[in-house]
Amino acid sequence: MLDTWTLLIIDDCAADRKIYRRYLLKDPHQSYQILEADCAEEGLALCRKVRCDVILLDFCLPDMSGLELFDQMQQEIFKTSVPVIMLTGRGDEEIAVQVMKRGALDYLVKQHLTQDVLQLAVRNAIKQSCLQAQLQKTQERQRLIATTALRIRQSLNLEQILNTAVAEVQQLLKCDRVMVYQFTPDTDGKIVASSVESYRTVALCDRVGAGEKGTRGQGRQADRALMTREEFSQSPLPPEGAPPSPMPYIYELGLCNCLSIKEQFNTKANLVVPIDLSNNGNPNPKLWGLLIAHYNSGERHWQTDDGQMLNEVSVQLAIAIQQAELLAQTQAALAKEKQLNVFKSQIIATVSHEYRTPLTSILAASSTLVKHNQQLDESKQQRFLGIIEQKARYMSKLVDNMLLVNQFELEKPKFKPIPLDLPQFFSDLIEQERETVGDRYELIFKITGNNQGFWGDRGLLEQIFINLISNAIKYSPDGGTVEFHLISNESEVIFSIKDQGIGIPLADQENLFQSFSRASNVDTIPGTGLGLAIAKACVELHGGNITLSSEVGQGTKVTVSLPKLYPMGQLSPSST
């Protein structure tokens, strides 16, 4: 089927127009839609209304000369060059030179005009116009690729690069919308750049119903069959320099098996190319997303070079994306290093401060024992030895806490769950605490519910309990009751520790789970601000939650909830 070209004849002689029409309609190589005008004013009106591919213009018109009309058309109407063939009844070479200088493509003398001459002149005009348009498009394409590459080298702002690229591609392709769609691991994907701001964000979906496409559609509702990167099968674009050929919609690019972007975005034509990232030398690149062009204004057949241009842009965007990802990784590493340096400084400052007081007490007690051993009775000797032991234990616990927090900062400890008898486990820990706290504190242990079937990490649970119970005792300097409640149901265990101590100001409560954070009302009570941070980290390794409620002067309650965990392949009691 021949392409149809729109041709305008502007000539005041009806007989001549009839001859030109008859000659052109007999052309076996081209098909024409022919429009006619008998004066300059009518010709201008048609040019404003219809996009013409070729114009046959008579030099002598009743209302103005052909040269004057040509100049006016160039100024008012033609944004891009339209080939004009000038016709005259006089073989005046001077006129021919003037016409060609003004930009006319050819010059024909009516007396020498034959059917073959006119057909060949018009065909050559169309061919030259197509070549010129193709050259201009190639230049625009090269400019876009060069500009995008330069922008990537000059800027690391990925959002700006993507938004500028889609806007320029839309202008170059003369389509209604261009966007970048990114696949994401946790969702179906998202639009990260669009040349139209008001564009609604929707999921790219196929419409494969249950039972279609083999097992892929089984058990899935049609409106929930979302497109993922695995559904793409890519095939190469036509080679560079191949003659233009129509490429309707996205399917002939070989990019998709079952995608219906056309239906999803309510567009009449779509052009889609993948954005592939190199995968550390892996021959199979990673499909990061899609570069998509939409056209709504009518049926459109994309050309080979449209796809090639879009593919070249996608390559440049892939470079920009990889640069942005590398920058993000570098920034994250630098932030982590900065955080670790701050943490190391805090450790040094804390150790220097917290070690000084117990070391002073140990040195004083040991010096007294050495110098006055003979003068001290047994009870005083035991008291000084008790001070040494107490301060040494405190320093040992401080070192353990520092090492544990450092381990959490660098790399999370391995989580090793085993079956635990929680009532017995916590009962043993509470008894150990009772032996050390003395008579000023009453430790109460209450159990509710079925505590069987819990799997947890013994070492991490000990850290949770020891840090919470030691805080409850330490910040109750006047003694009192410390209550430990253990509550369990089929899915989780909940335990809480409640004291009657000094409490925590509301303004301080938000930051207390961060390392080295302490309440503003602790005064001279020693501490590092690590206990709650350690407890929180251990709770999160169990997949649980920890909360705190407190009031100044009324005590503090810390509540921990942990899911009942089961090893791989073993069912929970509720599922059997």
Order of alpha helices (4+ residues) and beta strands (2+ residues): beta-alpha-beta-alpha-beta-alpha-beta-alpha-beta-alpha-alpha-beta-beta-beta-alpha-beta-beta-beta-alpha-alpha-beta-alpha-beta-beta-alpha-beta-beta-alpha-alpha-beta-beta
